[in-house]
Every structure is written in structure tokens, then in C-alpha cells.
Amino acid sequence: MSPSAQKLDRVAELAAAIMHHKRLYYAGKPEIADAVYDRLEEELRSLDPDHPALLYVGSAPSSSGSKRQTHDIPMLSLNKTYKEEDLAAWMGQEAIVGTPKVDGNSLSLIYRQGVLVMAKTRGDGRVGEDVTDKVRWIPDCLKKLDRPVDLEVRGEVYCTTHQFAGLVQEMLDRGLERPNNPRNIVAGLLGRKVHVDLCRFFNFFAFEALGPAVEKIATEMEKFDWLGQRGFRVPSHKLLQSAEDISQYLGEVKRWMEEGEIAYDGAVFSYNRLSLHQQLGSTGHHPRYKLSFKWQGQTAIAVIDDIIWATSRLGIITPVAVIEPVNLSGARITNVTLHNAEHVKAYNLKKGDQIEIVRSGEVIPKFLQVVEAKPGNHRWPEQCPSCRSKVEFDGVRLKCVNQDDCPAQRSGFILNWIRAAEIDDLSEKRLEQLIQCGLVEHVADLYRLTEEDFLKLPATKEKMAAKLYKNIQSTCKLPLARFLNGLGIEGAGMRTWEKLLEHYPSLEAIMGMTVVELTEIEGFAQKSAEQIVHGLKVKKPVIQRLLKVGVQPQAPKRKHAPGSGPLAGKQFVITGALSRPRDEIERAIREAGGKTGSSVSKNTFALVTNETDTGSSKMKKAKELGIPIWSEDQLMALMKGK
């Protein structure tokens, strides 16, 4: 057979396989992992870039009896890349907006005069199915808007791991088959005629708005703000202006993927300027103004040898599956995270189960689904593995109730402080020796240690004892952000504290923050604000002990003292494009004593924009409230005291 004939045969084989797996995927019954499917598409694209099989973005509508509905504007797929350098090249000199890519099912919501009249699936991108009866059960899919507008809202319907656990129990109670995973059950229930009320376990992220009501919106960031103000849940979104911003953002997405509450499988990027969207347009397969990023992943089938439980510094008892060794992405994998107790319950995980796992890039190996289950039911530890105290299930996690005397929590907290404060040479092993010798019980005890104390440790000589003592004492003065990060407050990392210190530049100010004040800062939702404020209150005794033994956190240097400066007491909100990156201008406002907000309210001193004719939601709100509209030049003049 000639090479050309072999190529034609391979193209036909790939196209048939792709269409077969598309049908199964959108029916909620995939046979292969996403990474395997991606490789099929990549090979076909290399052989025949314009093959019709690549243009299909879904499957043909099913035969479930649902009415077919045409999309006025096709719901296209996204072009994807696996390389950061491709993202940077595509970005060019334009600002882009990043959002995590939700592994769910695309949905279109149609509103007439502000009332939801139809919901339809993506289908093949041009024809979907009417699923209005199911979508009315999804709380995030608003049934009525705050104004009588004609609008189409597009987004992704998904099932969190927490909701999945409740859904599994409900389905088992009804005598239905146990679902494999959250992604499959969403597609499965949307295609059913019965048990449509189970869709109440789903959530919806809105990421697109189409229609006359949004024609004057100028940027992608403003569009997300507009959707959020209407009451829609929107994915976390961030304005990125450099290759470095992209790299940092992808690091954040990786952390979210590892947390596992929402199934993210990458990130989506779009140009911020909507006028550029119109200018670039779309191909028959994808829009040119959006690009998705995924980490190359490999999957494997493994058998669970055991499930071990360990107590963290926060008292959360987490499960890890010990598996028969497999090789993935160049690494030998023996352990797989199972996230939390609820996850174990939802999938009924136990020794002997055959499971599918995936590892993408450097992301921690992740459980995907049960391939073959052994008879029997899952088991939880009845006591804390560390202190044998009582454990409680909060609906998601098992937690040790012994906060004061649990060795794992105590040593975990101190180890977190050592790493945050960057105390060199004080390893986890040496810390355990200090605890066993009775020299350290609380984190403040580190600063009471003498060189003689270190000589009591096994195999520790005078030179190392002196070095350890010096390394600890050198951290008595450390940046306030690292001090706060060392407290190990749930929901707050180093970047969180650095951002907060731009608004509250002292320990006293940080301790005085309220939940309401925090939620006014862009990027802080109600839940994270509550976690931070509560965590600071709980850690107050620890902070006082550290201060008492001589630890002196160093507040960041500012041009003006808190409460002073040309912008003291004034809050500004920015909209539209300015001459410099928004982050840079917001930083200048804070350095001048002012505050910045993400939305206009009665507390806003002025809305700053160079686009006075913009129809953005922020501009409309400012006019409604009588908030002054300032240009960038006016803001800079006030900063200079003019």
C-alpha cells in the first residue's frame, strides 16, 4: 500500500474514532480519558487540519426525545495549546483575561424581557437540545433577571465534588445506578426524561453574554462584572498583561485543580478588548480571540493496595490511596490523593478497587473514576490517626476535635511556620526531635531555644547548634506578609497577605479588618473573607506569644503613613483602558493613602476612566449614585497634591 493510501486509511480511522468518542462523551459515557482523546485529535489535525470531524464541537443531538434547537450564533469549540510560550506569543501586546477551564457541559440560556424562556445544550455547536425543564432545577441558572432585557447567557454547568456526594446518595436511595464521576452525570441527567429534579445538585458558571443589553460593554472584565451584578455566578477571572502574569496565573489554576472541589482541566484566555473580538472573528471551528490551555496528561489504570489517613496541621484527616506502582508523565506513581472523606464516600473507595488516575504536567496525581469496584463498602477511621481523639464529619471532611493536644496539628503548624519564616537547616526531622525532647511545644518556644538545647539532639555538634540558633534568631525580624503566612490560616497564602497589606499595611490594621471590608476588595469572596477574619481571631493568642518572645513583624514601607497622603480616606474604582496597567495605577492609589474597589458604591469617591462615553455597568452605577467621573490626568494631579 502506498504512503498516500496509508495516510487516507489512517485519517478515516481517526475520524471514525473521534466521532465515536464524541458521541459517548456528550452522552455522559466516555470510554477513554480526555488525554487519550486529545492525542487522537492532535494526530488527525496533523494529517488533515480541515477534516470535518474536527469541526464538530459536540455530538449530534441525542434520540432522547428532547426538541432540537438551533443556535443563532454557533457555540464553537476552543483552540488549545499545551505550551506557555504559545500563550505569550498569542497574547502579543494585548491585555488578556484568564479563567479556569471547567470540565462540565456548555449551556445556553435565553431570556426574553428578563425571563428565562429556554435553555439548550451545545450539541454539535449549531444544533442543541431543549433542556429547559432540567435547567429550571439548577439554582445558578436564574429564572428572572433584575431588568426586562432580551439576552443570551452562555456558560458551563458542572457538579462539584461536594454536590456529587449528595447526588450519589440520592440516586442510590432511588435505586438508580451509581454514577461514575461528576462530569458524566451532568451530561447523563441533561439527556434524561425522568428524575430531572436531580439537576438541583448542579451549578452553573456564566462566561458569555450576547444581546443588545451588553453591546456597549467595552471589555471582557466589565462583562464578567456585569454578569455578576445581574446575580450570575462567574468563574474567577483575572486581567493579565505579561508573560510573567500568565505563568503566575497558571500556577494558581494548578492549585485549584489540586483542591478538587470543582473539576478544572486547564485555563481559558481571551483578549480583554471586545472590539478586538469583533475584529478577529472566528474560524469554522473556534473563535480567534480565545485560547484554552491544558497540561499534557497521561492516564493509567491502577489497583488500590490500601487507603491511609493522615491528620494535617488544620486537623483535617485526609485520605491517600496507596496503589500498585505505575509510570505517568515520567514519574513512578505510588500514591494518589483522594481529596477528602466525602470523596471516599461518594465513590465508595476501598482496597482492591481498580481506578483510573491522571497526572498532567507537575500536578499531583489525581483519581478520575472507579473502573472496577470490589464488593463491600468504604471505611473511615473512627479516631484521629495522630492522637486517637474523636473525629467529626462536617459533611465534607473528617476533622480531629483535639485542636490543643493533637501532635500532628501542633507539629504541622510549627513546621509551616519554619517554612514560611525560612528558618534554614531546621528540618522536619529536627523539629520532631525537639518536640520529643520536650524542648518545643508551641511555635514561640523556637525563640526560647539556646545553643545548648540543640546539643541535646542526636548527632548535633557545636557548629550546627550555633548555626541553628543563629538561623532562628535571624527571623525575629521578618516581613509582615511572611509572618502572617506562617500562621497557616485556611484560605490565605503568601500572595493573599501581600495583596491585603496593600490595603491594610500594618499588623494592627490587618487584625482590625472586617468581613464586609474584605469583600469590597477585588478577588475576595464572602467565604474567603470569613475564613481569614475568623482565622486571625483564632490565632490571636499565637500572635501575642510570638510578639512576647521578641518576634517583630516588619510592615511594608509606604510613602505615606496610614491615614495620610493626598488620597487619604478616598476610595477609587477604575473602568476601561488607561495609559498604564490597572494594577500599577491601583498600587499608586494605595501608596498615596487611598483605597481601591472592584465595584461602585456609595463609598466610592470617584470613578476613574479615560472612556467617558463607555456604557459599562460601573459608569451607569456611578451616574445613578452621583459619583464623580475622573480622568486619569485628574487622578494623577491629585496624587501630586494639585
N, C-alpha and C positions, 0 to 999 in steps of 0.2 A: 504494500500500500504506500502511495506517495505521501510525502510530508504534508502537502496541502489537504489530501483526503483525511489523513490522521487528525489534522487540525480541525476540519469540519466535524468529524466524528466526536472529538473532544468538546467542541463548542456545543453540539447538540446534547451531549451527555450532561454537561454542566448546566445548560439551560433547563433541561428537564428536572434535574436535581434541585435547582434553585426554586423553580415554580412549585415543586412538590413540597419543599420545606417551608416555603412562604405560606401555602395553604394550611399546613399543620400549625405553624407559628401563630397565625392570626385566628386559628380555631382554638388556641389555648392548649395544643397538644404537641409541642415540639419534640422531635426525635433526636436532635443534635444540639449541642451548645452553641451559643452565639459566636464564639471564637471560630468554631469549625465552619459555621455558615459564612462568616466573613471571608474566610480563605477561599471558599467556592466562588464568591462574588469577585474577589480580587483576581483570581485566575481567569474567570470569564472576561473581566474588564481588560485584562492584558491581551487576550486573544481577539476579542471583538468588543471594543468600547461602546458601540452603539446598539448592542443587541437588545431587542425588545424586552427580554426577561429582566434586564437591569432597570428598565424604565418603570416597571411595576413597583409601587411603593407599599403594596399590601397584598391582599388576596382578593379574588373576586368575591362579591357578597355571597354569604352562605345560603344554604337552602332551608334556613330555619323558619322561613315564612315572614320575616321582617320585610317591610316595604323598602324598596330601594330608593335612594335619594341622591341626586346629582349635586356635586359641589360647584357653586358658581365660580369660585376660584379654586383650582386644584390644590389638594393638600399634598404637596410634594415631599419626597424624602430629602435627607440632608447629605451633602457630600461630606466625606470623612477623611481624617488624616490620623496617623499614629506618631507623627514627628512634631516636636515643639518648633523646630526651625521652619517647618511649613506654615505653622500658625503665624510666626513672626513675619514671614515673607508676605503672607496673605494680608496681614494687618497693615503693612506699609506705614504710612504716616497718619492713618486714621485711628481715632479712639474706638475701641470695641467694647461690647458688653458680654460678660461671661455669666453663664448659669449652669448648674449641674444638670446633666442629662438623665432624666428619669426613665427607668426601664418599665414603661407602662403601655397604655393604649391611647392613641390620639383620638380626640373627640372634638366635634364642632357643635357649639350651642348657638341657636338662632333666636334672637329676641325681636319682637315687634311691639313698638310702643312700650318698651321696657319689660315686657312679659315673655317668659320662655315659651316658645311655641313648638320648638323641635330640637332634638339632639340627634346627631348622626355620627357614625364611626367613620374613620378614614377610608376603609375598604381598600380599593385599588388606587386611591388618590383622586379619582374622578367620580366614582360612584360608591357611596357608602350605604349603611343600613340605618333605618329609623329606630333608635333605641330610646325614644323619649320616655316610655313607660319605666324603663330601668333607671334612667338618669334622674328622674324625679325623686328617687330614693337617696341620691348622693348629696349629702348636706352642703358640700362646697359648690355644687352646681346651682347657683342662685335661681330661684323661681321668678323673682321680680327685682328689677333694678330700682335705683333711687330716682330715676328720671325716665320719662317716656321717650326712649330713643330706639331707633332701628339699629341693630348691632349684631355682629357675629363674633363670638369669642371662641378661640381655639386653645386647646391645652392638652394635658395628659392626665388620664385617670389611672390611679395606681392604688395599691394596697400596702400599708406599712406592715412591718413585722408584728407590731402590737395588735393591729386590727386583724391581721391574718390569724393570729391565735384565737381570737374571739370567733372569727368566721368558721374556722375548723371545728370548734366545739359545737357551734350552731348546726353545721352541716351534719356532723356525726349524730347529734340529737335528733335530727330529722331522718336519719337512716340513709343519708347520701354518702357517696364515695368520698374518702379523704382526699383533698386537693394536694397536688404535688408542691406547688410554690405560689407566691403571691402573683407573679406575672401571668401565669397560666390561668389562674382562677378568674382574673379580671376579664380576659378575653372569653373564657368559658361562660361566665354568667351573663355577659352582654349579649351572647348569642343564644341564650335560652328563652323559652316561653314561660317557664314556671319558676317559682322561688325568686322572683325578681326583687323581692324585698331585701334579699341578702346583699344587694348593691349598697345598702346603707353602711356597710363596712369599708367602702371605698372612699378615697379622697381625690381631689382634682386640683391641679396647678394650672392657672391660666397664664399663657405666654404670648398671645396674639389677640389683637382687636381690629376688626375691619368694619368700615361703615362711615357715614357722614359725621357721626359724633366724634370721631377721632382724627378727622382729616387735617386739623390744624396742629396736632401734636408734632413736634419737631424732632424728638429723639427717642431712642429705644428706652432710655432710663425714664423719661417722662411718661412713656406708655405704660411701663410697669407701675409707676406711681399712680397713674390714672386708674388702672385696673384695681390696684389695692384700695384706692379711695372708694371705688364702687362696691367693695366688700369681697372681692375675689381673693383667694389665696394665690400668691405668686411665688415662684421659686426664688431662692436667694440670688441676687444679681449684683454685679459689681462692674464699675467702669474701669477699664484697663487702658493704659496709654503707652506701654513699653513692653519689650520682650521680657524684661525682668518682672513686670506686673503679671504677665501670663504665667511665668514659671511659678511664682508665689501662689497664684490663684489655683493652679493645678495641684499644688501641694495641699491646699485647703480641701479641694474636691476629693483627693485621696483619703484624707482623714474622715470625711463624711462617708465615703464608701466603706471604710473600715468599721464605722459605727454601726452600719447595717440597718437602721430603723427604716429608712427609705432606700429602695433599691436604685442606686445610681450606677450607671455603667460608663461614665465619661463626662464630658462637658460640651456645651454648645456656645458658640461665639457668633455675634452679629455686629455689623457696623452700627455705631450709635446714631449716625445721621440718617434719618428716614428718607431724606431726599436722595441719598445715595442708593437706598434700596430700590427706589423707583427707577433710578438711572441705570443700575446694573441689570435689573430684571432677573429672569430665570431661564434655565435650560428646560428640556422636556422632562428632566429627572430631578433637578434640585435648584433652589434659589442660589444666585451667585453671591448674595450678601450675607449668607450664613455658612458656617462650617462647624462640623462636630469633631470632637477629639476623643479617641479611645486608646487605652493602653493595650498593646498586643497581649493577648491572653492565651493560655493553654489550659485545657481541662483534662481531667483524669478520673478514673473510677477507682475507689479505694474502699477498704473494709475497716470499720471501726473496731479497734482492738480493745479500747477502753475509753471511758469519759472521766476525766479528772476535774475536780473542782478546787479553786483556789480563792482565797479572800484577798481583796485589793485594799489599798490604803483608805478607800472610801467605805469599806465594809461590804462591798458588793461581791457576792460569791459567783464567780464566772466559770463556765464550763469550757473545756478544751477537749476535742476528740483526738485521741492517740490512734493513728492509722498505720496500716502496713505501708512502709516507705514507698513513695512514688517520686519520679523526677518531673518537675514542672519549671518552665522558664529558666532552666539552667541550675536549679536548686533541688536538693534532696529534701522532700517534704515528709515530716513525720507527725506534725501537729497541725490541727485546723481549728480556728476559732469557731465557737458555736454561739457567740454573742451573749446570750443571757438565758435564764431559766425558762422564760416564756418561749423562746425559740426551741428549746429541747422538748417542751410540752407540745407545741404546735405540730412539730414533725415526728413526735413520738420516737426520738432518737435513743438508741441503746446499742450495747455491744453486739457486734455481729452484723449490723446493718451495712449494706453496700450503698455508698453515697457517691455523688458526683461533686468534684471540687474544682475550683478555678484559681489561677494566680495570674494577675495582669501586671506586668512590669514589676515594680517593687512592692506592690500592695500585698498585705498579709494574705496567705491562702484562705480562701473563703468556701464555705459549704454552699452548694447550689440546691440540691434536691436528693431525696432518697430514691435510689434505683431499685433496690430490692430490700424489703424490710424483714427482719427476723420476727417470729412470733413474740408476743409479750408487750409490756408497757414500760415507758421510761421510768427512771427512779431519780429522786432528788436526795441530797444529803439532808438528814434531819438535824444535824448540828453543824456549827461553823467548823471547817477543817482546821482552823488555827487554834481556837480557844475552847471549842466544844460547847459554846453557848447556844442559846436558842436562835433559830433563824426565822425570818418572816418573809412572806412573798407579797410584794407590793403590787402585784398584777403584771409586772414585767420582770422584776429581778428578785433573786433571793438576797437578803441582807442580814448581816450579823448585827444583833441588837446591842452587843457589848462594845460600845464605842471607846470606853475609857481603858479597858484592860485587855483588849484583843491584841496579841503580839503582832499579827500581820498588819493590822491597821496602824499600830504605833510605829513599827519599823518602816512600813511603806511610806508613812508621812515624813519621817526623818530622812529617808533616802531621797524622797522627792525634793526636800529642802537642800540636801547636799548637792544634788544635780542642778537645781535652779540657782543656788548661790555659787556654783562652780568651785567647790572645795576639792582641789586636786589631791589624788592619791588616797582619798578616803573612800575605799571601795565598799560594795555591799557586804563582802566577807568580813572586812574590818569592822564595819558597823555592827554586824551580828556578834562579833567577839566583844565589842564594847558593851553591848546590851547583856550578853551572857555573864560578863564580869561585874555587872551591876553598876557600871560607870555612866551609862546613859539610859535614861528612862523617857525624857522629853527632849524635844529639839533644842531647847535653851541650854540643856546640860552640855551640849557640844562646846559651848563657850566658857564653861567652867573647868574644862579638862586642862591638865598640866602635862608637861613633857614626861614626868614620872608616871602619870596614868597610862600613857601609851606604851611604856616599857613593860607593863603588866600583860600586854598582848603577846600571844605566841609568835616567835620568830621576828620580833620587832626590836631593832637595835637603836642606839642613841641617835645616830644620824637620821633615821627615818622618824623617830619620835619627835625630834626637833622640827623636822620638815612638816609633819602632820599638824603640830601645834601652830607653827607659823602660817600654814595654809588656812587653818580655821580662823585665826585671829585677823588675817588679811581681809576676811569677808565681813568684819564688823561694820565697815562702811561699804555699802553696795547700792547700786541704783534701785530706786523705789520700785520700778517695774519688776526687777528680779526678786526683790523682797516679797512683793505681792504674789508673784508667780509661785514662789516657794511655799505659799500657804496651801496650795493644792485645792483651790476652790473649784467645785464642779462647774463646768461650762465656761471657764475662763482660762485662757492660755496667755503666753507672753505678749502676743500681738493685741489681745483684748486689753491688757493692762496698759500697753503703750498708747492705745487709742484713747482709753479713758483718761489717762494722765494729760492728754491734750486739752481735756475739758475740766478736769479736777486735778490740778498739778501739785497736790501735797497729800500726805497720809491723812491728815485731818479732814481735808475735803473729800477724799475717797470714802472715809468712814461715815461721812455725813450724807452720802448720796441716797436718793430715794428711788423707788421703782418707777414712779412717774417721770422723774427727771431722766432716768436711764433710757426709757422707751422713746424719748424725744431725740435721742442720738441715733443717727442712721446706722442700721445694722444690728440694733438691739431690740429683740422681740420681748414680749411680756415674760415668757418663760425664762429666758436667759437673764433678764433683769432681776427677776425674783430670786433665781439661783445665786446670783452674785451678791445681792443685798443680804440675803439670808446667810450665805457663806461667810461674809465679813462679820456678821453678828456672832456666829458660832465660833469664829477664830479669834475673837477679840481677846480672850484670856491668853491665847498663844502669843498674840502680838505684844501684849503687855509684858509677858515673861521675857520675850526677846529684847524688848527695849530696856528692861530692867538689867539684863546681863551685859548691856553695852552695845547691842546691835543698833546702828544708826543709819536707817534708810535715807538715801540722798535723792531729794526731789529733783526733777529735771529743771535745768536752768531756763529762765524765761526773761525776755526783755523787760517785762513789767511784772510787778508783784500782783498776786491775785487781788481782784477788785480794783485794779488801777490800769492805766493805759488809755489811749484815745478812744477805744471801743468798749471800755469797761461797762458792764451791765447791759450791753446791747446784743441781741440775737439776730443773726442774718441767715437768710435762705437763698441759695443760688439756683438759677434755672437757665437753660440754654448754654450756648457756647461762649466762652470768654477768651481773652488773649493768652491765658496760661491755663495749665491743667487745674481742674477744680480742687483736687486735693491740696495743691500748692497754695491756692488762694484761701481755702478754709484754714490751713495752717497759719497763714499770715494773720487772719482774723483773730485766731486764738492767741497768737503771740502778742497781739495788740490789746489783749484783755477781753475780747469779745467771745461770743459763743456762736456755734453754727447748728442749724437744724435741717432735717430732711423734708419737713412739710411746713406749710404756712399755717400759723395760728395767731391768736390774739397777742401772744407773747413775742411775735416777730417784730423787730424794729424796722427792717427794710428787706425787700426782695431785690436781689442784685441780678441784673441781666443786661446784655448788650442788644437783646432782641425784644424791643418794646412792643412789637406787633405780634408777638407769639401768642397762640391761643392755648398755651399749656394750662394744665389744671392748677398749677401753682400761681400763675398770673391771674386766673379767674378768681381764685380764693383770695388773693391779695386785694384785688379790686373790690370784692364783696365786703371785706373787713376794713377797707380804707387804709391798708398798709402801704407806705411809700414805695415807689418803684425807683431804684437807684441804678445808675450805670456803674460799670467797673471803675471809671475815672472818678466818680463821686466817692466811691468807697476808698480808693487809694488816697484821695485828697484828705479825707477824714483821718485815715491812718497816720498821715504826716502832720496832723494837728491843724489842718486848714479848714 
